[in-house]
Amino acid sequence: METTPSPNPTPLQSLEEWEDFVKDRYPEPGKPAATAFQATDPNKKEEEFRNYEKEARPTVREFYRLNHLHQTHEFGQAKRREFLSLKRREMGIWEAMEYLNQLVDDSDPDTDLSQLQHLLQTAEQIRRDGHPRWFILTGLVHDLGKILCLWGEPQWAVVGDTFPTGCAYSGKIVFPKFFEQNPDFKNPSLMSANGVYEPGCGLDGVQLSWGHDEYIYNVCKDYLPMSGLYMLRYHSFYPWHRESEYSHLLNAQDRENLKWVQAFNPYDLYTKSHQAPDVKALRPFYEELIAEYFPAKIRW
């Protein structure tokens, strides 16, 4: 039976609070771990201070508790039926970016940038590094699925590290103990290594936990190349692209496109800054780029 959502659906002070935690857990390759944990005791060794679950803010812990409690296999199926008919509205990509600007994190003390400016920051860093135009565009649209927050979805059903439902939970998913309260945890048919899946079935046949990744992938799947679609659909699937879990479910297509998800990951996590991009100056370039791949209006 489906669980009833918690009456406290917004434990995070801002959506960026989850992203900050992920950056601490997965430091940029070649760089030291986040200083937030070192600050408690500068003499600690790395293996001592990188106890992410212990050091996490109470709001982050509560966010993951709700996420792991309510993200059942049945819940994910229901949300796909609810949202993936894409019948809520029609709008262009730039219009959707402006629409997302309604999502304001007034309580976030670390930034006063708009959601649109955050998207431009990611895309501009990809552009500066000389990546293909489709890669730049993927960076621009990758977080537009957070529109779900404007349609009444709680934080734990929009952001968060994604993971397969319908099979055993990896111990490398953050806060794995919280899954013990998930109704699926008590269902032996869902808790074997393969669960409801066949070995090697491929990630396209695996239902991940519901959130902005799956939503924006479905919005864009007719318009972007496969490599970009992998970036959209799996950029929060850290147990796969950072922890190398669930290899028994992968197929050749997944293994080939893993490199693109990993190439995108630094831009997803490490490009935000306080310097605001010049939206007016950048808009002509991005409107031309959008028109190269998308029609004037698409379904959401």
C-alpha positions as CSV (number, residue, x, y, z in Angstrom):
1,M,0.0,0.0,0.0
2,E,1.2,3.5,-0.9
3,T,2.6,5.5,2.0
4,T,1.1,8.9,2.9
5,P,3.5,11.8,2.3
6,S,4.8,13.5,5.4
7,P,3.1,16.7,6.5
8,N,6.6,18.3,6.4
9,P,7.4,18.2,2.7
10,T,10.0,20.9,2.6
11,P,12.8,20.3,5.2
12,L,15.5,21.9,3.1
13,Q,16.1,25.6,3.5
14,S,16.7,25.7,-0.3
15,L,17.2,23.2,-3.1
16,E,20.9,24.2,-3.2
17,E,21.3,22.7,0.3
18,W,21.0,19.2,-1.2
19,E,23.5,20.1,-3.9
20,D,25.9,21.4,-1.3
21,F,25.7,18.1,0.5
22,V,26.4,16.2,-2.8
23,K,29.4,18.4,-3.5
24,D,30.8,17.5,0.0
25,R,30.2,13.8,-0.5
26,Y,31.7,13.8,-4.0
27,P,34.5,16.4,-4.2
28,E,35.7,17.4,-7.6
29,P,38.3,14.9,-8.8
30,G,41.8,16.0,-8.0
31,K,40.7,18.5,-5.4
32,P,40.5,18.1,-1.6
33,A,37.3,17.2,0.2
34,A,35.0,20.0,1.2
35,T,36.3,22.2,4.0
36,A,32.9,22.1,5.8
37,F,33.9,18.9,7.5
38,Q,37.5,19.9,8.1
39,A,36.3,23.0,9.9
40,T,35.1,21.0,12.8
41,D,38.6,19.8,13.5
42,P,41.5,20.8,11.2
43,N,43.6,18.0,12.5
44,K,41.3,15.2,11.4
45,K,42.4,12.8,8.8
46,E,40.4,12.7,5.6
47,E,38.8,9.3,6.4
48,E,37.7,10.7,9.8
49,F,36.1,14.0,8.7
50,R,34.4,12.6,5.6
51,N,31.6,11.0,7.7
52,Y,28.9,12.6,5.6
53,E,25.9,11.1,7.3
54,K,27.1,12.1,10.7
55,E,28.0,15.6,9.7
56,A,25.0,16.4,7.6
57,R,22.7,19.2,8.6
58,P,19.4,18.1,10.3
59,T,17.5,19.5,7.3
60,V,19.5,17.3,4.9
61,R,19.0,14.2,7.0
62,E,15.2,14.8,7.1
63,F,15.2,15.4,3.4
64,Y,16.8,12.0,2.8
65,R,14.6,10.3,5.3
66,L,11.5,11.5,3.5
67,N,13.0,10.6,0.1
68,H,13.9,7.1,1.1
69,L,10.6,6.5,2.9
70,H,8.3,7.6,0.2
71,Q,10.1,6.8,-3.1
72,T,8.6,3.3,-3.6
73,H,8.3,1.5,-6.9
74,E,4.6,2.2,-6.9
75,F,5.1,5.9,-6.2
76,G,7.4,6.2,-9.2
77,Q,4.9,4.5,-11.5
78,A,2.1,6.8,-10.2
79,K,4.2,10.0,-10.8
80,R,5.1,8.9,-14.3
81,R,1.4,8.4,-15.1
82,E,0.6,11.8,-13.6
83,F,3.3,13.9,-15.3
84,L,4.7,12.2,-18.4
85,S,1.6,12.7,-20.5
86,L,3.1,16.2,-20.8
87,K,-0.3,17.9,-20.8
88,R,0.2,20.7,-18.3
89,R,1.2,23.5,-20.8
90,E,3.1,24.3,-23.9
91,M,6.1,26.7,-23.8
92,G,9.5,27.2,-25.4
93,I,12.8,26.4,-23.6
94,W,13.6,30.1,-22.8
95,E,10.0,30.6,-21.7
96,A,10.4,27.6,-19.4
97,M,13.6,29.1,-18.0
98,E,11.8,32.3,-17.2
99,Y,8.9,30.3,-15.7
100,L,11.3,28.5,-13.4
101,N,12.4,31.8,-12.0
102,Q,9.2,31.8,-9.9
103,L,11.1,29.2,-7.8
104,V,12.8,31.6,-5.4
105,D,14.9,30.4,-2.5
106,D,14.6,33.4,-0.3
107,S,16.1,31.6,2.7
108,D,19.3,30.6,0.8
109,P,22.1,32.9,2.2
110,D,24.7,31.8,-0.3
111,T,23.4,33.2,-3.6
112,D,21.0,35.8,-4.9
113,L,21.1,34.5,-8.5
114,S,17.9,33.5,-10.3
115,Q,17.3,29.9,-11.5
116,L,17.8,31.2,-15.1
117,Q,21.2,32.6,-14.2
118,H,22.2,29.3,-12.6
119,L,21.3,27.5,-15.8
120,L,23.4,30.0,-17.8
121,Q,26.3,29.6,-15.5
122,T,26.4,25.9,-16.2
123,A,26.0,26.3,-20.0
124,E,28.6,29.1,-20.2
125,Q,31.3,27.0,-18.5
126,I,30.6,24.1,-20.9
127,R,30.8,26.6,-23.7
128,R,34.1,28.1,-22.5
129,D,35.6,24.6,-22.4
130,G,34.9,24.1,-26.1
131,H,32.3,21.3,-25.9
132,P,29.8,20.6,-28.8
133,R,26.7,22.8,-29.1
134,W,24.4,19.9,-28.0
135,F,26.5,19.6,-24.9
136,I,26.1,23.3,-24.1
137,L,22.3,23.1,-24.7
138,T,22.1,20.1,-22.4
139,G,23.7,22.1,-19.6
140,L,21.3,24.9,-20.2
141,V,18.2,22.7,-19.8
142,H,19.4,20.1,-17.3
143,D,17.6,21.5,-14.2
144,L,14.4,22.6,-15.9
145,G,12.7,19.6,-14.4
146,K,12.7,21.5,-11.1
147,I,9.5,23.1,-12.5
148,L,7.9,20.2,-10.7
149,C,8.3,22.2,-7.5
150,L,5.9,24.8,-9.0
151,W,3.3,22.2,-9.6
152,G,3.0,21.1,-6.0
153,E,5.7,18.4,-5.8
154,P,7.6,18.2,-2.5
155,Q,11.4,18.6,-2.5
156,W,12.0,14.8,-1.9
157,A,10.1,14.1,-5.2
158,V,12.0,16.6,-7.2
159,V,15.7,16.6,-6.2
160,G,17.9,14.0,-4.5
161,D,20.3,11.3,-5.6
162,T,18.3,8.9,-7.8
163,F,18.4,5.1,-7.4
164,P,16.6,2.1,-8.9
165,T,13.3,1.0,-7.4
166,G,12.1,-2.5,-7.7
167,C,15.3,-4.1,-6.7
168,A,17.7,-4.2,-3.7
169,Y,19.1,-0.9,-2.6
170,S,22.8,-0.5,-2.8
171,G,24.6,0.2,0.4
172,K,26.5,3.0,-1.3
173,I,23.3,5.1,-1.7
174,V,23.5,7.9,0.9
175,F,21.7,7.2,4.2
176,P,20.9,3.6,3.2
177,K,19.5,2.9,6.7
178,F,16.5,5.1,5.9
179,F,15.3,2.6,3.4
180,E,14.4,0.2,6.2
181,Q,11.2,2.3,6.6
182,N,10.3,2.1,2.9
183,P,7.4,-0.4,2.3
184,D,9.3,-2.0,-0.5
185,F,12.0,-3.0,1.9
186,K,9.6,-5.5,3.4
187,N,8.8,-7.1,0.0
188,P,11.3,-9.9,-0.7
189,S,10.4,-9.9,-4.5
190,L,11.6,-6.3,-4.7
191,M,14.7,-6.7,-2.6
192,S,16.7,-9.3,-4.5
193,A,19.7,-8.1,-6.6
194,N,17.6,-8.1,-9.8
195,G,14.2,-7.6,-8.3
196,V,11.6,-7.1,-11.1
197,Y,14.4,-6.8,-13.8
198,E,16.4,-9.1,-15.9
199,P,20.2,-9.0,-15.7
200,G,21.6,-6.8,-18.4
201,C,18.2,-5.3,-19.2
202,G,19.7,-1.8,-19.6
203,L,18.9,1.4,-17.6
204,D,16.1,2.3,-20.0
205,G,14.2,-0.7,-18.6
206,V,15.0,0.2,-15.0
207,Q,12.7,2.6,-13.0
208,L,14.7,5.1,-11.0
209,S,13.3,7.1,-8.2
210,W,11.1,9.9,-9.4
211,G,12.4,13.4,-9.8
212,H,13.5,16.3,-12.1
213,D,16.0,14.1,-14.0
214,E,13.3,11.7,-15.3
215,Y,10.9,14.5,-16.0
216,I,13.2,16.7,-18.1
217,Y,14.5,13.6,-20.0
218,N,11.0,12.9,-21.1
219,V,10.4,16.5,-22.1
220,C,13.5,16.5,-24.2
221,K,13.8,13.0,-25.5
222,D,12.6,13.8,-29.0
223,Y,15.1,16.6,-29.5
224,L,18.5,16.0,-28.1
225,P,21.1,13.3,-29.1
226,M,21.3,10.2,-27.0
227,S,24.5,11.3,-25.2
228,G,22.7,14.5,-24.0
229,L,19.7,12.5,-22.9
230,Y,21.8,10.3,-20.8
231,M,23.2,13.4,-19.1
232,L,19.7,14.6,-18.4
233,R,18.2,11.3,-17.2
234,Y,21.1,10.1,-15.0
235,H,23.0,13.2,-13.8
236,S,21.7,12.5,-10.2
237,F,22.2,8.8,-10.4
238,Y,25.4,8.9,-8.3
239,P,25.3,5.3,-7.2
240,W,26.0,4.4,-10.9
241,H,28.3,7.2,-12.3
242,R,30.3,7.9,-9.1
243,E,30.0,4.6,-7.1
244,S,30.0,2.1,-10.0
245,E,26.9,0.2,-8.6
246,Y,24.2,-1.7,-10.5
247,S,26.6,-2.9,-13.2
248,H,24.5,-6.2,-13.4
249,L,21.6,-4.2,-14.9
250,L,23.6,-2.3,-17.5
251,N,23.7,-3.0,-21.3
252,A,26.3,-2.0,-23.9
253,Q,24.5,1.3,-24.5
254,D,24.7,2.3,-20.9
255,R,28.4,1.4,-20.7
256,E,29.1,3.5,-23.8
257,N,27.2,6.6,-22.6
258,L,28.6,6.5,-19.0
259,K,31.5,8.7,-20.2
260,W,29.1,11.4,-21.1
261,V,27.3,11.4,-17.8
262,Q,30.7,11.5,-16.1
263,A,31.9,14.3,-18.4
264,F,28.8,16.4,-17.4
265,N,29.0,15.8,-13.7
266,P,31.6,18.5,-12.9
267,Y,29.5,21.1,-14.7
268,D,26.4,20.0,-12.8
269,L,28.1,20.3,-9.4
270,Y,31.0,22.7,-9.5
271,T,30.1,25.7,-11.8
272,K,28.0,27.8,-9.5
273,S,29.5,31.1,-8.4
274,H,28.3,34.5,-7.1
275,Q,29.1,36.2,-10.4
276,A,25.9,36.7,-12.3
277,P,25.9,36.1,-16.1
278,D,24.7,38.9,-18.3
279,V,21.3,37.4,-19.4
280,K,20.5,40.2,-21.9
281,A,23.9,39.8,-23.7
282,L,23.7,36.0,-23.7
283,R,20.1,35.6,-24.7
284,P,20.6,35.9,-28.5
285,F,23.3,33.1,-28.6
286,Y,21.1,30.8,-26.5
287,E,17.9,31.5,-28.4
288,E,19.7,30.6,-31.7
289,L,21.1,27.4,-30.1
290,I,17.7,26.4,-28.7
291,A,16.1,26.9,-32.1
292,E,18.7,24.6,-33.7
293,Y,17.3,21.7,-31.7
294,F,13.8,22.5,-30.3
295,P,10.6,23.8,-31.9
296,A,9.2,27.1,-30.7
297,K,6.9,25.4,-28.3
298,I,7.1,22.0,-26.6
299,R,4.9,20.1,-24.3
300,W,5.4,20.1,-20.5
